[in-house]
Amino acid sequence: MRRLLSRLSLLAVPLLLLFVAVPGSYGAVTAPTGTAAAPTRADVAAAPAATFTKASDWGSGYEGKYTITNGSGAAISSWRVEFDLPAGTSLGTYWDALLTTSGQHATFRNREYNGTIAPGASVSFGFVAGGSGAPQNCTLNGAACTGEDPGTPGAPGTPGTPTVTARTGSSLTLSWPASSGTVTGYRVYEGTALRSTVTGTTATLSGLASCSTHTYTVKAYNTAGESAASATATGTTTGCTTGPLPKHFLTGYWHNFVNPATELRLADTNAEYDLVAIAFGEATTTPGQVVFGLDPGLSSALGGYTDAQFKADVQTLHNRGKKVILSVGGERGAIQVGSSAAATTFANSVHGLMQGYGFDGVDIDLENGLNATYMAQALRELRAKAGANLIITMAPQTIDMQSTGGAYFQLALNIKDILTVVHMQYYNSGSMLGCDQQVYGQGTINFLTALACIQLENGLRPDQVSLGLPAGAGAAGGGVVAPSVVNNALNCLARGTNCGSFKPPRTYPDIRGAMTWSVNWDVSNGGGFAGTVGPFLNTLP
């Protein structure tokens, strides 16, 4: 967030360089793959295979490459490589493929230019991994990556891509397009475990834990055997704990400083805001320590607004059913949590401010970098002190959430069990890559939905994702959109309607809401953000 006007936008070209393969010579180190019975019929043709190699390995990570070779007699029109990574290993940048993840399970699909592989030809894609674990349980288009199991002759064709069509707190319902050929029924698998057998093209998986995420594939079968596995479908049961905030809520930042926006006493915040983040808690010379006090310039501008009056206003918002948290950092914030001792200092100092001012939690807005390991420690220590109703939000810049290998994304995943929401800043960022690896310019609905998709498809629950936008002219140097565009983006993500040219791979009815920088700039611009987006959130599923 900015105290003044804007940060220079990043350029699209430098960003794209982050996704170019690291130069190097590829070796021939073969990773473990899933097991499959060798074909027993002499008339089974050779099948496509995917071979893993490491280009380089620096101990704490490596550059990996998969080469897909079409050993069959027919061209391949598309490909899908899936594998699991051991705990402690995560994916960072990647190239020549499209990536979606579910926990430690990764799915790479072809790009528009490398899906077709002629007989005897090959294509490749690569990625950078953090950690030392090699891919496991690899499949290519549902068959073993070794190319040993092209499918049983006479078995049905592969079912179409399944989708989650209904969910409760204990069940998920899948539907899928029918297979070609003679079909006796369908089997639904979670990994290698058989979960359901049905005769139609829908199945309800029951007995699931509340707020649990599951990934399934479907295979058709008849008397001759079983088809290859379908593409995966991932869904989360309902019942995720949303904490002391509404299912869908609006967040706004309140200025504890003077700039061209309207100065505002906290109690005068628009009632549409469910969560108000006080900007900002400041650093001291002690690593990890956070302090806060009412800004003298703001106090003077408001005719003598005192610390005691501010504390009373925090209670006033509580009486209205609102929550107030302290945001630490900002564009010029210098808070550093780079050691275990600093993590403890952070937790102790923030908890002291919560007790002194009545804050309900903390917002992490460290725009000059963070240490994911020690900040996670700090937030867990704070949670132990403050209890289960602690609100933890994060406000990363767009570049911070482009890859799960980034520190901010790692922090979000590391504290997923106690994290309230990530309201990424969809502004002051120039052009960025969406989850489909296409470049989108800020200030468009595609930018909002395609970048939100990265978080939604790479480990965060929908109730932990919110859209952060400027409140209007002056609030940011780029990325300002009309509040109606924010509503359309939320509709697209929650319902699959009102989308631009990009449409997400699934809907996310639990998408949490929206954030704006800031309540002050919103007042300066006539209150249109809160007045438009706030009521709309109440209409979401």
N, C-alpha and C positions, 0 to 999 in steps of 0.2 A: 504494500500500500504506500501511497505517496502523501507526504505532508503538503507538497506544493502541487504541481500540475501533472507532470508526466515523466516517464522514462523513455529514452530513445527506443524505438521499436527494433526488435531483432530482425535481421534480414533472412529471407527464406533460404538463400543459397548457402550461407555458413551453416545453418541448421541441418540442411540436407547432407552436408559433409560428415555429420555424425553417424550417418547410416551407410557409409561406404565401407566396404570390406577392408580390414587391415591388411596391408601387403604382406606376403609371406609365401613360403613354399609349403604346400600341403603334404603331410606325411601319410602314413598308412596304418595308423593305430585304430584298430576296430573296436568299437564299444560293444558292451553286452547288448543283446537284442532279446525280444520275446521268443519263446520256444514254440515250435509247431511240429506236428508229425510230418515226416518226409512223405512225399507222394508215393502211393503204392501202385499206381497205374502207369504203364509205360507210355500211354498215349497222352498223358498230361504234358502240355507244352511248357517250356521254361517261362517263368513269370517275371514281372518287373521286380527289381530289388533296390533298396536304399542302403548305401554304405556310409558309415560315419568315420571321419578322420579328424585329427587335431592339427591345425596349422601351427599353433604355438601354444605353449603352456608356461605361465609365469608363477605357478604355485597357488596363488590366491584366485586364479581364474584362467580361462583359456579361450582361444578362438576355435570354434567347431565348424565343420562342414559336412553336409550330406550330399552325396552324389546319387541321383536316381537314374538307373539304367534300365531301359526297356528291353528285356531279353525275350519278350514274346513276339509273335508274328504279326501283331496288329498295333496300330498307333494308339497311344494313350491321349485322351483329350483333356484330362485334368488329373491332378494328384493331390494327395493328402498324407502327410507324414505326422504321426503322433508318437510321443514317447513320454516317459516319466523321468523327472530328475530327483535324485536323492535329496532329503531334507538338508538345508544348508547351502544348496546350489540354486542360483536364480539366473534367469535370462536377462540380458541387457539389450544392446542394439542388435539388429538383424538386417538381412538384405536378401533380395531376390525371392521373397516369399511374404505371405501375410500370416500374422501370428495371433492366436487367441490362447489364453491359458485358463485353467481352473485348478487352483492350488498348485501342486507340483506337476500337473499334467499339461503338456504343451501340444498344440496342434498347428502345424505349418501347412498352408495351402499355397498353390501356385499363384503367381501374378498373372496378369492378362497376357504377358508376352512369353511365358515359358510353361504354359500348361500342356501344350501338345508335344509329345515325344514320339518320334518315329521309331519303328523297329530297329533295334541295335544302337539307337542314339541315347544320349544322356543329358541331364541338366543338373544344376547344383544350386544350393542356397547355403547361407552361413549365418553365424550368430556369435556373439560374445557372451560367455557365461561367467558369473561370479561364483567362486567356489571350485572344488576339485571334482565333483561328482559327474560321471559320464552318463549319457542317456541310457535308459533301460526300457524294456518292454516295447520296443519300436514296432510300429505297424505302418504299412504303406497301402493306402486305400482299403484298410481293414484287414489285410493279410500280413503275415510276418515280413519284416523288412529283408529277410534273407532270400525272399523269392521262392520259398519252398512250398507255398500253399496257395496256388492260384484259384482254388475253389474246386468243389466236387462236380465232375461232369453230370449234367442232368439236374443239378440243384437249381433253385430259383435265382433270379437276378437279385442284385443288392437293393434293399429297400431305399426309398427316398429319405431325405434328411428329416429326422423327427423334430417336433417342436413341443414345448410345454404349453398345453392348452388350458390347464386348470391347476390350482394348487390350494392346499389347506395347511393347517399347522402340522399335519401328519401324513400328507400324501401329495404326490405329483402325478398329473395325468399327461401322457404322451400321445401324440397322433403323428402318423407318417404316411406318405404316399405308398401305394401297394407295389410289390415287386412284380417283375415280369416272370413269365413261365408258370408252371404248376406249383401252387402254394398250398401246403397243408396248414401252416400256421406261422407264427412269429415268436421269437424269443427275445426278451429284453435283458441286456447284460449291463451290470455296473462293474467296469473293469472286466475281469474274467468270471465274475460270479453271476449265475443266472438268477434274475429277480422275478421274471414273470413269463408265462407262456400263454398266448392268446391266439384265437383264430381270425380275429379282425385286425384292423389297422389302428387300434387304440388300446392303451393299457393304463391302469391306475396302480401306481406303486404306493402301497400303504405301510403303516407302521414306522414312518420316518420320524426323526427327532424334529422338534420345532426349530425353525431358523437354521436348518442344515442344508448344505449344498450338495447336489448329486449330479453325476455325469453318466449318461446312458448311451448305449448303442443298440441297434436292432438288427437281428438276422432272421431271414426267412428260411423255412425248411420244408422238405417233402421226403418221400421215401428214399430218394437218391442221396440226400445229405443237406447240408446247411450252406447258405449263401455267405458271401463276404459281409463284413460289418458295415452298417450305415455310417454316415457322419455322426458326430456326437451331438447330444442335446444336454444342456446344463440348466438346472433350475434350483431355486431355493424355496423351501417351505415357508409359510407365513409364521408370524409369531416372534419376529426379531424384536429384541428389546430396544425401544426407541428412547428410553430414558425419560427425563422430566420435561421433554419438549413434545409438541404435536407431531403427528405422523409426517406432515409436510409443514415446513416452517420457513419464515423469512428472517434473514439476519442482516443487520446493518451496523456499520462501524461509526462510532461517535468520536469526534475530534477533541482531544485534550490539548489543543494548540490553536493558534490563530493562523488562518490562511485566507485566500479569497472567498471561500465558502461561508455560509451563514453561521455565526457563532450561536450555540444552542445550549441551554441548560438540559441536563440529562432528562429531567421530568417532562420536557417538552418534546421528546421523541415521539414520532408518529405511532399511534397505537397499533398499526398493522405489523410492526416489527415484533416478532416473538422472542428474538435473541438480539441483544445489543452487545457489541464488542467494543470495549474501551481502548482507544488507540493513543498511547502505547505504554506498556511497562518498559522501564529503561535499565541499562546495564550500569554497573559500578566497576571499580578497579578489581573487585573480587570476582574471580571466574565463576559464572553461573548465577550470581546474585541478581535479583530483580527488585527494583524499587518503583514506587509510584507516588505521585502527589499531584494535586491540581495545579495546572500550569498558571504561573502568575499573569502572563499575558492574556490568557483566556479569562481569568478571574476579573481582571481589569476591564476587558471588553464587555463583560456581562454585568458590569456595575457593582463588582465586589462579591462575586460568587465564591463561597468559601468551601473548604474541605468538608466541614460539617454539613453544609447544605448539599454537597455532592453525595455524601453518605446517606443523607435522608432521601435523596432522589433515587438512589439504588433501592431503598426500601419501598419507595413509592411504586417503582416498576414491579417489584415483587408483589405488592398488593394488587397490581393489575394482572397478575398471572404471567409476567414476563421474566426472562432470565438475563443476567448481566455477567459477562466474563471479561477478563483482562487479556488483551492482545499484547504479546511480547514481541518486540522487534521493529517491524516496519522497514521501509527502504533504507533508513539510516541507522537501524538498530545494530548494536554491537555486542549483543549477548552471545557468549560462547560457552557451550557445555561440551568440553572436550576431555573430561576425565570423570572417574567415578566420584571423586570429591566434589567436582563442579556440579554433577548431577544431583547429589544430595543437597548442595547449597541451593540449587534451583528449586527443588521440591520444597525445602524448608521456607525459602523466602516467598515463593508464590502462595504457599499455604498460609503464611502469616498475613499476606495481603488479602487473601480471601476472608480470613477471620476479621481483619480490621475494617474492610470496606463492604463485606457482604457479597463479594463476587462468587458466582456459581461455578467457575471453572477458568480455563485458560485457552487462549488461541495462539498457535505457533505460526508466526509470520516472520520468520528469519530469512530475509531475502539475500543475505550475504553468506549463505551456506550453513549447514548443520551436520553434526555427527549423529547418524541414525542410532548407533549402539548406545551412546551415553544419553541422548535425549529420550530414548525409550526407557532407559533406567530411571531417568528423572520423572517421567510421567507415571511410571508404575509406582514409584515411591510417593508421588503426590496422590495418586489414587488410593494407596494404602492409608494415607492420612485423612483424605477428604471423604472417602466412602463411595458407594456405588452410584450416587447421583452426580458425581463429578462430570462436568461437561468438558470434553476435549475436542477442539476443532483445529483445523489446519488451513492455512491460506497460501499454498504454494503458487509460484508463477507457472505459466504453461510449460516452460522448458523443464521444470522440475518433475513433471509427471508424464514426460514423453516415453519413459522407459522404466520398467521395474528395477533396473539396475541403478537408478538415481537414488540419492540419499533420502529425499523426501518420500518417494514412493516406498522405499524400503522401510522407513519409519512407519508409514501408514499401515503397511502389511504386518510389521512387527508388533504393533499395538492394536491390531484389528479387533481384538476381543474387548477393548475398553475405549476405542475411538468412537466419537459421536458422528463427526462428519468432516469431509474435506470439501471446502468451497474454493476450488482453484480459481485463480484470476484469469479470466478469458479476455484479457486486454493488455495493452502495452507490450505486445509480443510479436507483431508482424505476422508472417505466415508460418504455419506449423503443419506437421503430419497428423492425419487422423488415424483411426484404428484400421482403416483400409489402405494405409500407406500412400494415400493421395494428399497433396498439399492444398490446404484451405486458408484463405485470408481471414484475418480477424474482422469482426463486425458483420458476420453473416450467420445465418442459422446453421449452415453446414459446419462452420467452425465450432459452434457450441456442441452440436450433437456428435460429430465425428471425434472430437477430443474427449468428450465425456465418455464415449464408448471405450476409450483406452483404459480408463479406470474401471468401468463396469465389466469389461471382459478380461481383466487381468488381476482379479483378486478381491477388490472391494465390493461389499454388498451395495445394492442400489440405495438402501437407506443411509449409506455413508457417503453419498455423492450429491453435491449441490453445485449450482451454477453461479459463479461470481462475476458480476458485471458492474460497470460504472453507472452511477445514477443520472448521468447526463453530461451536457457540455461542461468542460472544465475539470471534471472528475478524473479524466485520464487523457493521455496523449493519443490513444487509438483504441479501437474496439468498442466504442459506444454504439449501442443498438437501442431501438425503441423498445419500451417495456413489452409491447405486443409480440416482439420477436422472441423475448425470453419466454413468454407464455407458449408460443408456438413450439419452441425447442423442448419445453417440458412436456407438452402434449405429444410431440414426436417420440420422446423417450418413454413416456408412461403408457401411451396408447397406440403409437405407430401412426398417428395422424398429424397433419399440418407440417410434415417434414419438407425439407428442401430436396435437392437432388440426391443427397446422402440419406439412406434409410438404415438404421441400426439392424443388426442381425436378429434381434428379438426385442420385446418390450420390457420395460422396467417399471412396473406400476408403483414400486416403493421408492422411486427417485425422491430424494429428501426435500428439495426445494431450491431456494435461490438466496444469494447474498448480494449486497451492494456496497460499494465504496462511493458514497457514505450517506448516513442519515442527514448530514449537514449539506452535502451537495444535492441531495434529493430536495431539501427545502429550497435551496437556491434555484432549482429547476422546476419548482411548482408542485413537488410531491407526486409526480407521475409514476415513479417507480413503485413506491409503496402502495399507492392508490390503485395501480393496475395489477401488479404481480401478487400482492398480498391476498386480495379476495380470490384471485384465480387459484391459488394453492388449495383453497378449501374445496375446489371442485375436482381435484385429482382423486384417483381411485383410493 
